């Protein structure tokens, strides 16, 4: 029984449908909303219990759905249900004359879905990415050109209006901003702009020719959300970000310089010790080898492990090994 109770909550799907303040759909409308949403999520024929609540300023409906079908006994898991719900809500609003709502920007009813990686980048940086800007600003024009254009020249002219160009990059095509040099995969903007799709329609890629007019619009990093203070905050963010990046680059350069100096000093120190041992004529070859091992802090067994490929030493350890066996460091580092 404990096992059943622990997993019982996973066998139910709870959906809340809320309406704007003052909106009172009829019973027939509510029944259609319930059935449309449940069927759209894949719960057609599943047992469910619905309750209409009017205890708040917004009329809302709670729908508790049994995820296990009573006949097939298969459990339905509606993965990524938010975009589907947004699309279904848009359909229901148009069907019943309900107040339109901005359910989610990535819903199909709100336009082409922004890829998760691009959306995460924009959310983290707080500014519109080049890929998002192209999809939002030039997407319709590029789609029309792809469908109605007569060749590569038409596509180059359409892109030039937005300060963009399309060029081969690797095994595909890239949309590049002529001002900043930023580029994104053309197929990430629209699958119809891939190398295979365009060459299948217009033949082999043809570079732009002639002089194109000045672009009507050009990509410029802008705040993702409109706000009276967004421009000032975004400028401050970019200024502080550039300062932080410059400080990090300076710190990394200083660290590399200090590490390189340390490596030179270490190699020089081992070289001097090696020369001292070579100049000491009182030592036999075996004593000289033992002295090198003691000064380098390396044991004979460690040298055997390295020679037998049982241990992969770092550069500092290689310097001590070179001192121990009496071989220049650069010879030890040769592949």
C-alpha positions, 0 to 999 in steps of 0.5 A: 500500500505504501508503494501505491500511495507513493506513486498515486499522485503521478497517475493524475494530471491536474489542469486549471483553466482560468478566465479573465475577470468578468468573463462568464462562459456558458456551461456549453462553452465550459464543456467544450473547453474541457473536452477540447483541452483533454482530447488535445493533450491525448486524454480522450476517453480518460476518466476525469473530474471537473469543478468550476470555482467562482470563489476568486475574481477569476472564474476557473475550472479544475480538471483532475484527469486519470492518466491511465486509460480505463480500457487499454490501461496505458498511462499517458504522459503529455510531454511539453504540454505548455506549447500545445495548451497555448495553441489549444487556448488560442483556438478556443478563444477564437471559437467562442469569442473569448478574450485573447490572452498572451499564453506564452511567446513560444506557443505556435499560436504566437508565431514560430517557436524559439529554440530552447538554446536561443531562448535560454541565451536571450533570457540570460543576457536580457537582449535579443539574439541575432537568430531571434532578431532575424526570425522576428524581423526578417522571417516573413520576408525571407519566407516569401522570397524562398517561396516566390524568389527566382534565384539566389540574387533575389535572396541576396537582395532580400537579406541586404535590406536587413544588413544580412548576407548568406554565405557557405559555412562548413557543410551548410549556409550561414546568415551573417550580419555585415556590420558586426560579423555575427553569424547563425546557421541559416537552417536555424532561422528557417529549415527552408533556408538550408543548403539542401533546400535552397540548392534543390530549388535554385541550383548551386550556391551563387555569391552576391553580385553588384552593389546593394542599397543601404539596409533599411534595418540592421541588427543591434543588440536591444533589451529583450523586454520593452520598458521605459528604463530598458535602454539605460539599464541595457547600456549599463549592463553592456558596459559592466559586462565589457569591463568584466570581460576585459578584466578577465582577459587581463587576469588570464594573460597575467596568469599565463605570463607568470606560469611561463616565467615559472616554467622557465625558472624551473627548467633553469634550476634543474639545468643548473643542478644537472651541470653541477653534478656533471662537473663533480668528478668525484662521483661515479655514474651510479652515485651521480644518478642517485644524486639526481634522483634525490635532488629531483624527488623522483624514485626509480619506480616512478621512472619505471611507471612512466616508461611503462605508460602506467602514469601520465606526468605533467610538465613539472613532473617531466622536468624532474624526470629529465633532471633525474635521468640526465636528459634535456627537458625538450627531449623528454617533451618530444612526442 
